[in-house]
């Protein structure tokens, strides 16, 4: 419950709306419509950030002793500390303005740790963007897998 309050999913207004009418779903995660198009449900989400796509910077997340990769749960925690926890809505905004994404970002896949999704088989994934075929595309990466130094978090400057 408290994590959902912190993420902004539960606000005073939508909690009051739910209490007035518990049979009607009062809230949605910001990224639910996007996730549903790909067959995912949203487990956790952040409020969309306000940023200029051309000023987004790649943020490395590996630390000494990580042996080249880190699991998703650890990465999600680091993304908060690094203030680089963009979510799926932010990623979609980047895709919609991909001509503004810095060319230097093409060297990495961008991990959008602010949104946690569940597949129909129960596995948890995070959305990511990567450069392929001359454009940025969305894909989903298994949370329990290792994230290596080819990945970067995204932060607006």
Secondary structure in CASP SS format (residue, H / E / C, confidence):
PFRMAT SS
TARGET T0000
AUTHOR 0000-0000-0000
METHOD secondary structure of the structure
MODEL  1
X C 1.00
X H 1.00
X H 1.00
X H 1.00
X H 1.00
X H 1.00
X H 1.00
X C 1.00
X C 1.00
X C 1.00
X C 1.00
X H 1.00
X H 1.00
X H 1.00
X H 1.00
X H 1.00
X H 1.00
X H 1.00
X H 1.00
X H 1.00
X C 1.00
X C 1.00
X C 1.00
X C 1.00
X C 1.00
X C 1.00
X C 1.00
X C 1.00
X C 1.00
X C 1.00
X C 1.00
X H 1.00
X H 1.00
X H 1.00
X H 1.00
X H 1.00
X H 1.00
X C 1.00
X C 1.00
X C 1.00
X E 1.00
X E 1.00
X E 1.00
X E 1.00
X C 1.00
X C 1.00
X C 1.00
X C 1.00
X C 1.00
X C 1.00
X C 1.00
X C 1.00
X H 1.00
X H 1.00
X H 1.00
X E 1.00
X E 1.00
X E 1.00
X E 1.00
X C 1.00
X C 1.00
X C 1.00
X C 1.00
X C 1.00
X C 1.00
X C 1.00
X C 1.00
X C 1.00
X E 1.00
X E 1.00
X E 1.00
X H 1.00
X H 1.00
X H 1.00
X H 1.00
X H 1.00
X H 1.00
X H 1.00
X H 1.00
X H 1.00
X H 1.00
X C 1.00
X C 1.00
X C 1.00
X C 1.00
X C 1.00
X C 1.00
X H 1.00
X H 1.00
X H 1.00
X H 1.00
X H 1.00
X H 1.00
X H 1.00
X H 1.00
X H 1.00
X C 1.00
X H 1.00
X H 1.00
X H 1.00
X C 1.00
X C 1.00
X H 1.00
X H 1.00
X H 1.00
X H 1.00
X H 1.00
X C 1.00
X E 1.00
X E 1.00
X E 1.00
X E 1.00
X E 1.00
X E 1.00
X E 1.00
X E 1.00
X E 1.00
X E 1.00
X C 1.00
X C 1.00
X C 1.00
X C 1.00
X C 1.00
X E 1.00
X E 1.00
X E 1.00
X E 1.00
X E 1.00
X E 1.00
X E 1.00
X E 1.00
X E 1.00
X C 1.00
X C 1.00
X E 1.00
X E 1.00
X E 1.00
X E 1.00
X E 1.00
X E 1.00
X E 1.00
X E 1.00
X C 1.00
X C 1.00
X C 1.00
X E 1.00
X E 1.00
X E 1.00
X C 1.00
X C 1.00
X E 1.00
X E 1.00
X E 1.00
X E 1.00
X E 1.00
X E 1.00
X C 1.00
END
